């Protein structure tokens, strides 16, 4: 009897005050607000690290104040910093397991050999990226490396035998058109570097190959992207040494007048930290949003980066130059959207077939 009265009184109280529904509504609002704040912070962090890394690398590779012509050594040092960071974080995770999750990164020669094919492509990717940035401006950097999507389609067909829809091919055609218009406009403005364009194309090819080889090699490290990062960068450090010697960069370093500068080594180390951090925040952005949203965020970030570069270097560009950028960014965004819709459709089709077969069988 008492329980019945208590229930009735509680229902009456809820009806009069609406306190329970308000509590639930407030809880949902707070949950949504916290999620929105987290996503905003993660996306802002991704933009900050990615844009900062590009400007920092441009300074290290092509600053008149620094005057260091050793792009392979800069890239080697960034790989070295990544290895040290992987080792330190792994050690911290071992002694403080409750604070951070990170796999063990003890060196294994067999695993290192298994990762080696990817490491060769990885060296090409990061080297050509930096060489492209050395010879072209930051504002043109995104256009210079814009053929990655096109090479993804081409390599998927040649290596994986995967075909691409007509809509996606139209997006690729728009990107190629924007690329060539951008090259033409850089030439018209007197700032075209064919070396930079070549390195940008090679970087785009290596980015595409890197994605394919990563899928093939990642089982060697038990699916751990951080262990793959560790072995990839160790292999890269070893392979870079003969390349640096072959291109005479050791001699360049010997005569470099800022080897004893704390500022120089601080900037170099910061570049390595940002190179390590971009992998982490990329994964974080995909985790808190989605692969599709990550690609959209990357496209928007490229727009902001271009505007910042033009403002920082006090450059003025014509309408056709801006058109080339918009074509590349628009084509990339459209391709991302088309592939996202195709993926959604392919996921919905099996469910539709299952429901249809159940209805036909009278279940």
C-alpha positions in Angstrom: 0.0 0.0 0.0 2.8 2.4 1.0 4.7 1.6 -2.2 1.6 2.3 -4.3 1.1 5.6 -2.6 4.8 6.5 -3.2 4.6 5.7 -6.9 1.4 7.7 -7.3 3.0 10.7 -5.5 6.1 10.5 -7.6 4.0 10.3 -10.8 2.0 13.3 -9.6 5.2 15.2 -8.8 6.6 14.5 -12.3 3.4 15.6 -14.0 3.3 18.8 -12.0 7.0 19.8 -12.2 8.3 17.9 -15.1 11.5 17.4 -13.2 12.4 13.9 -14.5 12.0 14.8 -18.1 13.9 18.1 -17.6 16.8 16.1 -15.9 16.9 13.8 -18.9 16.8 16.7 -21.4 19.6 18.5 -19.5 21.6 15.4 -19.5 21.2 14.9 -23.2 22.1 18.6 -23.8 25.2 18.4 -21.6 26.2 15.1 -23.4 25.7 16.8 -26.9 27.6 19.9 -25.7 30.5 17.9 -24.4 30.7 15.9 -27.6 30.6 19.1 -29.7 33.4 20.7 -27.6 35.6 17.6 -27.9 35.1 17.5 -31.7 35.9 21.2 -32.0 39.0 20.9 -29.9 40.2 17.8 -31.9 39.6 19.5 -35.3 41.3 22.7 -34.1 44.3 20.7 -32.9 44.5 18.9 -36.2 44.4 22.2 -38.1 47.0 23.8 -35.8 49.5 21.0 -36.0 49.1 20.4 -39.7 49.4 24.0 -40.7 52.2 24.7 -38.2 54.2 21.7 -39.5 54.0 23.0 -43.1 55.2 26.5 -42.2 57.9 25.1 -39.9 59.2 22.7 -42.6 59.2 25.5 -45.1 61.4 27.5 -42.7 63.8 24.6 -42.2 64.0 23.7 -45.9 64.1 27.1 -47.6 64.7 29.9 -45.2 67.2 32.6 -46.3 67.9 33.2 -42.6 68.8 29.6 -42.0 70.4 28.9 -45.4 70.6 25.1 -45.0 70.5 23.1 -48.2 70.1 19.7 -46.7 66.5 18.5 -47.2 67.4 14.8 -46.6 69.1 15.5 -43.3 66.0 17.5 -42.1 63.8 14.6 -43.0 66.2 12.1 -41.4 66.2 14.1 -38.2 62.4 14.2 -38.1 62.3 10.4 -38.4 64.9 10.1 -35.6 62.8 12.2 -33.3 59.7 10.0 -34.1 61.7 6.9 -33.1 62.8 8.5 -29.8 59.2 9.6 -29.0 57.8 6.1 -29.8 60.4 4.6 -27.5 59.8 7.1 -24.6 56.0 6.8 -24.8 56.3 3.0 -24.9 58.5 3.2 -21.8 56.0 5.5 -20.0 53.1 3.3 -20.9 54.9 0.3 -19.4 55.6 1.9 -16.1 52.3 3.9 -16.0 49.7 1.7 -17.7 46.7 3.6 -16.4 47.7 6.9 -18.0 48.5 6.1 -21.6 48.1 3.1 -24.0 51.0 2.4 -26.3 52.3 -0.9 -27.7 55.7 -2.3 -26.8 58.3 -1.3 -29.4 61.2 -3.6 -28.8 63.3 -3.9 -31.9 62.9 -7.1 -33.9 65.0 -7.7 -37.1 62.4 -10.0 -38.6 59.6 -7.4 -38.3 62.0 -4.7 -39.5 62.6 -6.7 -42.7 58.9 -7.3 -43.1 58.2 -3.6 -43.0 61.1 -2.7 -45.3 59.1 -2.6 -48.6 56.7 0.0 -47.0 59.7 1.9 -45.6 61.2 2.4 -49.1 57.9 3.9 -50.2 57.6 5.9 -47.0 61.1 7.4 -47.6 60.0 8.5 -51.0 56.8 10.0 -49.7 58.3 12.2 -46.9 61.3 13.1 -49.0 59.4 14.2 -52.1 56.9 16.0 -49.8 59.7 18.0 -48.3 61.4 18.6 -51.6 58.1 19.8 -53.1 57.7 22.2 -50.2 61.3 23.4 -50.6 60.8 24.4 -54.3 57.2 25.7 -54.3 55.4 28.2 -52.1 53.2 27.2 -49.2 50.2 28.7 -51.0 50.8 26.4 -54.0 51.8 23.4 -51.9 48.3 21.8 -51.8 47.9 22.2 -55.6 51.4 20.8 -56.2 50.5 17.6 -54.3 46.9 17.5 -55.4 47.1 14.4 -57.6 47.1 12.0 -54.7 43.4 11.3 -55.3 44.0 10.6 -59.0 46.8 8.2 -58.2 44.6 6.5 -55.6 42.1 5.7 -58.4 44.8 4.7 -60.8 46.7 2.4 -58.3 43.5 0.9 -57.1 42.8 -0.2 -60.6 46.3 -1.3 -61.5 47.2 -3.0 -58.2 43.9 -3.9 -56.5 41.8 -4.3 -59.7 39.1 -2.0 -58.3 37.1 0.0 -60.7 35.8 3.6 -60.0 32.4 5.1 -60.7 31.9 7.7 -63.5 31.0 10.3 -60.9 34.3 9.8 -59.0 36.2 10.0 -62.3 34.6 13.3 -63.1 35.9 14.6 -59.7 39.4 13.4 -60.6 39.1 15.2 -64.0 38.3 18.4 -62.1 41.3 17.9 -59.8 43.6 17.4 -62.8 42.2 20.4 -64.6 42.8 22.5 -61.4 46.3 21.2 -61.2 47.2 22.1 -64.7 45.6 25.5 -64.4 47.6 26.1 -61.2 50.8 25.2 -63.0 50.0 27.5 -65.9 49.2 30.4 -63.4 52.4 29.8 -61.4 54.3 30.0 -64.8 52.5 33.2 -65.7 53.4 34.7 -62.3 57.0 33.8 -62.7 57.1 31.6 -59.6 56.9 28.2 -61.3 59.4 25.5 -60.3 59.4 22.4 -62.5 61.5 20.7 -59.9 58.8 21.4 -57.3 56.1 20.2 -59.6 57.9 17.0 -60.3 58.5 16.4 -56.6 54.9 17.1 -55.9 53.7 14.6 -58.5 56.1 12.0 -57.1 55.0 12.7 -53.6 51.3 12.2 -54.7 52.3 8.9 -56.2 54.1 7.8 -53.1 51.2 8.8 -50.8 49.0 6.5 -52.9 51.5 3.6 -52.8 52.0 4.1 -49.1 48.3 3.5 -48.4 48.4 0.3 -50.5 51.6 -1.0 -48.9 50.4 -0.1 -45.4 47.4 -2.5 -45.9 49.7 -5.3 -47.0 52.4 -4.8 -44.3 50.3 -3.9 -41.2 49.6 -7.6 -40.3 53.4 -8.0 -39.7 53.1 -5.6 -36.7 49.8 -7.2 -35.5 47.7 -4.4 -36.8 49.3 -1.8 -34.6 49.8 1.6 -36.4 52.2 2.8 -33.7 54.5 -0.2 -34.0 54.4 0.3 -37.8 55.4 4.0 -37.2 58.3 2.9 -35.0 59.7 0.3 -37.5 59.0 2.5 -40.5 61.0 5.4 -39.0 63.9 3.1 -37.8 64.2 1.7 -41.3 64.0 5.2 -42.7 66.8 6.5 -40.4 69.1 3.7 -41.6 68.3 4.1 -45.3 68.7 7.9 -45.2 72.4 7.8 -44.0 73.8 6.5 -47.4 71.5 8.8 -49.3 72.7 11.8 -47.3 76.3 10.8 -47.9 75.7 10.2 -51.6 74.2 13.7 -52.1 77.0 15.4 -50.2 74.8 16.7 -47.4 77.4 15.7 -44.7 79.8 18.2 -46.3 77.0 20.8 -46.3 76.4 20.2 -42.6 80.2 20.4 -41.9 80.2 24.0 -43.2 76.9 25.0 -41.8 77.4 27.9 -39.3 74.4 27.1 -37.1 75.1 23.6 -35.9 75.8 24.9 -32.4 72.6 27.0 -32.3 70.0 26.0 -29.8 67.4 27.8 -31.9 68.2 25.6 -34.9 68.0 22.3 -33.0 64.9 23.5 -31.2 63.1 24.1 -34.5 64.4 20.8 -35.9 63.1 18.9 -32.9 59.8 20.8 -33.0 59.4 19.7 -36.6 60.0 16.1 -35.6 57.4 16.4 -32.7 54.8 17.9 -35.1 55.6 15.1 -37.6 54.9 12.5 -34.9 51.8 14.4 -33.5 50.1 14.7 -36.9 49.7 10.9 -37.0 48.1 11.0 -33.6 45.7 13.9 -34.2 44.7 12.4 -37.6 43.6 9.2 -35.9 42.0 11.2 -33.1 40.0 13.3 -35.7 38.8 10.2 -37.5 37.8 8.6 -34.1 35.8 11.6 -32.9 34.2 12.3 -36.4 34.5 9.9 -39.3 36.8 9.3 -42.3 34.5 11.4 -44.5 34.5 14.3 -42.1 38.2 14.0 -41.7 38.7 14.4 -45.5 36.3 17.4 -45.5 38.2 18.9 -42.6 41.5 18.4 -44.5 40.0 20.2 -47.5 38.8 23.1 -45.4 42.2 23.2 -43.6 43.9 23.5 -47.0 41.8 26.6 -47.8 42.8 28.2 -44.6 46.4 27.3 -45.1 46.4 28.9 -48.6 44.9 32.1 -47.3 47.4 32.2 -44.3 50.3 31.6 -46.7 49.3 34.4 -49.0 48.8 36.8 -46.1 52.1 35.8 -44.4 54.2 36.1 -47.5 52.3 39.2 -48.7 51.4 37.7 -52.1 48.6 38.7 -54.5 47.2 36.2 -56.9 44.9 36.5 -59.9 41.4 35.1 -60.5 42.6 32.1 -62.5 45.1 31.2 -59.8 42.3 31.2 -57.2 40.1 29.2 -59.7 42.8 26.5 -59.9 42.8 26.2 -56.1 39.0 26.1 -55.9 38.9 23.4 -58.7 41.4 21.2 -56.8 39.7 21.7 -53.4 36.2 21.4 -54.9 37.1 18.2 -56.8 38.7 16.7 -53.7 35.6 17.5 -51.6 33.3 16.2 -54.3 35.3 13.0 -54.6 35.1 12.5 -50.8 31.4 13.0 -50.9 30.8 10.7 -53.8 32.9 7.9 -52.2 31.1 8.4 -48.9 27.7 8.1 -50.6 28.8 5.0 -52.5 30.1 3.4 -49.3 26.8 4.2 -47.5 24.8 2.7 -50.4 26.9 -0.5 -50.5 26.3 -0.9 -46.7 22.6 -0.4 -47.1 22.1 -2.9 -50.0 22.8 -6.1 -48.0 20.3 -5.0 -45.3 17.7 -4.2 -47.9 18.2 -7.7 -49.5 18.0 -9.4 -46.1 14.7 -7.6 -45.3 13.3 -8.4 -48.8 14.2 -12.1 -48.4 12.5 -12.2 -45.0 9.3 -10.6 -46.3 9.3 -13.0 -49.3 9.6 -16.0 -47.0 6.9 -14.7 -44.7 9.1 -14.4 -41.6 
